[in-house]
Amino acid sequence: MAKVSMTVNGKDASGEVEGRTLLSSFLREQLGLTGTHVGCDTSQCGACVVHVDGKAVKACTMLALEAEGAEVATIEGQANADGSLNTIQQAFQDHHGLQCGFCTPGMVMSAAALLKDNPKPSEQEIRDYLEGNLCRCTGYHNIVKAIMAASGQDVSSIAAE
Amino acid sequence: MYEFEFEKPSTVAEAVAALADEDAQALGGGQTLIPTLKQRLAMPSKLVSLTGIAQLKELSDNAGMLTIGGAVTHAEAAEAAAGPYPALADLASHIGDPAVRNRGTIGGSLANNDPAACYPAAALGSGATIVTSRREITADDYFRGLFETALEEGEIITAVRFPVPQKANYQKFEQPASRFALVGVFVAKYAAGVRVAVTGASEEGVFRWREAEAALDASFAPDALDGLSLDAGGMIGDLHGTKEYRAHLAAVVTRWAVAAAA
């Protein structure tokens, strides 16, 4: 076992982990931050996407010890200070960007990473960026629409079907 | 995953020392190795992370030579190559998905030498030099077959040097589920000649298509490839495509790359 310390959603967090402990396991099982979902556990589905030092990564494919000293952001830290949904989260609700909701934490974290680098992405850029985030319910249209809306763009012309 | 120790050294010398232990293995971004460990397909006693070594994160662009440190991620490489070597940047920015590109490293990709990976095509197609903790290896000597390279036990890729070509392009025909290259072709035109590297197709991993290179030396245009074909023997045949399909596809994709580069 080894000690690991990092900042998670702005707060210091530390714990004892094994070499093989995944960042997703550390967040969920030791910190109780179960918003980071583990869907496939094979690095394909993106439900576990978090930000490490500002970059979107798959928490199920990174060792907790690799995040030593890092600033980690998870879905639990995304809401506004008053607890209301942030712009991206609200857009997912407004545009029905989810059904079962399992993929949503990863979708929101990927969307946040995209909009940080590219504040006005095109529909195609959003679809390309979400290549590593799988949703088995929505068919993606409303997710794409929500992200476009969150970036302040008109979404009235985007197909609803 | 089986248990293993974890070390994160800050210098190449420390990493080399840590890798001297029996069954120790280097860890780049882990985008292949961690899924492999989860399936219990490997049982290292110790993982030595290379991502904390500042030297392996260095980038430089000098006199037509782009050097990318071994622990540079695909996303970082794409950004660094965008100006000096756009074809390489394009390749790096289409590996995996954004989250994978934020962790996966060039050294990890080349050390693994997956037969369907993109970077081996860029390295071989550019005649790159693989710089390690012990020596320098030309790309022509480096790739030795399926998941096989010239790397010895405990040897670390510290950097990759890419000579910048006059023209280049990489075309990837993706296997739609994995998004790995069903076939990918990297074409680069240098003053010394054209290089054509094919990934995804052969049971021996990435290879140079010499006949196409000779034809393109004479005329750098898709028509120069008329009548040339690859032998289906030795190609990968699986549920995604037969050997014949891959051989044909590699020739088609080569034409696309030449057309895009020319």
Chai-1 contact restraints between the chains, C-beta under 6 A:
chainA,res_idxA,chainB,res_idxB,connection_type,confidence,min_distance_angstrom,max_distance_angstrom,comment,restraint_id
A,G19,B,F4,contact,1.0,0.0,6.0,A-B,restraint_1
A,G19,B,E5,contact,1.0,0.0,6.0,A-B,restraint_2
A,G19,B,F6,contact,1.0,0.0,6.0,A-B,restraint_3
A,R20,B,M1,contact,1.0,0.0,6.0,A-B,restraint_4
A,R20,B,E3,contact,1.0,0.0,6.0,A-B,restraint_5
A,T42,B,P35,contact,1.0,0.0,6.0,A-B,restraint_6
A,S43,B,P35,contact,1.0,0.0,6.0,A-B,restraint_7
A,V49,B,A99,contact,1.0,0.0,6.0,A-B,restraint_8
A,K55,B,N102,contact,1.0,0.0,6.0,A-B,restraint_9
A,A56,B,P98,contact,1.0,0.0,6.0,A-B,restraint_10
A,A56,B,A99,contact,1.0,0.0,6.0,A-B,restraint_11
A,A56,B,N102,contact,1.0,0.0,6.0,A-B,restraint_12
A,V57,B,A99,contact,1.0,0.0,6.0,A-B,restraint_13
A,V57,B,N102,contact,1.0,0.0,6.0,A-B,restraint_14
A,V57,B,R103,contact,1.0,0.0,6.0,A-B,restraint_15
A,K58,B,A99,contact,1.0,0.0,6.0,A-B,restraint_16
A,T61,B,I34,contact,1.0,0.0,6.0,A-B,restraint_17
A,L65,B,F6,contact,1.0,0.0,6.0,A-B,restraint_18
A,Y129,B,P98,contact,1.0,0.0,6.0,A-B,restraint_19
A,E131,B,D97,contact,1.0,0.0,6.0,A-B,restraint_20
A,G132,B,D97,contact,1.0,0.0,6.0,A-B,restraint_21
A,G132,B,A99,contact,1.0,0.0,6.0,A-B,restraint_22
